[in-house]
Amino acid sequence: MGKYFNLNVNDYIRVLKLARTPTWDEFKQVALIAGAGVILVGTIGFLLFIIMRPLPP
């Protein structure tokens, strides 16, 4: 398949050992940034919908 699919189970175990649960402050920051992104994309989509609505098909 290639050099990118040459991982074995030990590599996955090493990554899982390094992973940790985020603190509450880290979680809040990530949630706020993700929420802001969702709102921004939704607003842009809604504005495009309003702009394109009166145009003929």
CNS distance restraints for C-alpha pairs under 8 A (distance, minus, plus):
assign (resid   1 and name CA) (resid   5 and name CA) 6.43 0.50 0.50
assign (resid   2 and name CA) (resid   6 and name CA) 7.10 0.50 0.50
assign (resid   7 and name CA) (resid  11 and name CA) 6.28 0.50 0.50
assign (resid   7 and name CA) (resid  12 and name CA) 7.89 0.50 0.50
assign (resid   8 and name CA) (resid  12 and name CA) 7.04 0.50 0.50
assign (resid   9 and name CA) (resid  13 and name CA) 6.27 0.50 0.50
assign (resid  10 and name CA) (resid  14 and name CA) 6.13 0.50 0.50
assign (resid  11 and name CA) (resid  15 and name CA) 6.40 0.50 0.50
assign (resid  12 and name CA) (resid  16 and name CA) 6.26 0.50 0.50
assign (resid  13 and name CA) (resid  17 and name CA) 6.17 0.50 0.50
assign (resid  14 and name CA) (resid  18 and name CA) 6.43 0.50 0.50
assign (resid  15 and name CA) (resid  19 and name CA) 6.30 0.50 0.50
assign (resid  22 and name CA) (resid  26 and name CA) 5.85 0.50 0.50
assign (resid  22 and name CA) (resid  27 and name CA) 6.11 0.50 0.50
assign (resid  23 and name CA) (resid  27 and name CA) 6.23 0.50 0.50
assign (resid  24 and name CA) (resid  28 and name CA) 6.13 0.50 0.50
assign (resid  25 and name CA) (resid  29 and name CA) 6.21 0.50 0.50
assign (resid  26 and name CA) (resid  30 and name CA) 6.26 0.50 0.50
assign (resid  27 and name CA) (resid  31 and name CA) 6.04 0.50 0.50
assign (resid  28 and name CA) (resid  32 and name CA) 6.04 0.50 0.50
assign (resid  29 and name CA) (resid  33 and name CA) 6.25 0.50 0.50
assign (resid  30 and name CA) (resid  34 and name CA) 6.07 0.50 0.50
assign (resid  31 and name CA) (resid  35 and name CA) 5.94 0.50 0.50
assign (resid  32 and name CA) (resid  36 and name CA) 6.05 0.50 0.50
assign (resid  33 and name CA) (resid  37 and name CA) 6.24 0.50 0.50
assign (resid  34 and name CA) (resid  38 and name CA) 6.29 0.50 0.50
assign (resid  35 and name CA) (resid  39 and name CA) 6.20 0.50 0.50
assign (resid  36 and name CA) (resid  40 and name CA) 6.05 0.50 0.50
assign (resid  37 and name CA) (resid  41 and name CA) 6.14 0.50 0.50
assign (resid  38 and name CA) (resid  42 and name CA) 6.03 0.50 0.50
assign (resid  39 and name CA) (resid  43 and name CA) 6.00 0.50 0.50
assign (resid  40 and name CA) (resid  44 and name CA) 6.23 0.50 0.50
assign (resid  41 and name CA) (resid  45 and name CA) 6.14 0.50 0.50
assign (resid  42 and name CA) (resid  46 and name CA) 6.06 0.50 0.50
assign (resid  43 and name CA) (resid  47 and name CA) 6.10 0.50 0.50
assign (resid  44 and name CA) (resid  48 and name CA) 6.19 0.50 0.50
assign (resid  45 and name CA) (resid  49 and name CA) 6.17 0.50 0.50
assign (resid  46 and name CA) (resid  50 and name CA) 6.25 0.50 0.50
assign (resid  47 and name CA) (resid  51 and name CA) 6.13 0.50 0.50
assign (resid  48 and name CA) (resid  52 and name CA) 5.97 0.50 0.50
assign (resid  49 and name CA) (resid  53 and name CA) 5.89 0.50 0.50
assign (resid  50 and name CA) (resid  54 and name CA) 7.73 0.50 0.50
assign (resid  51 and name CA) (resid  55 and name CA) 7.91 0.50 0.50
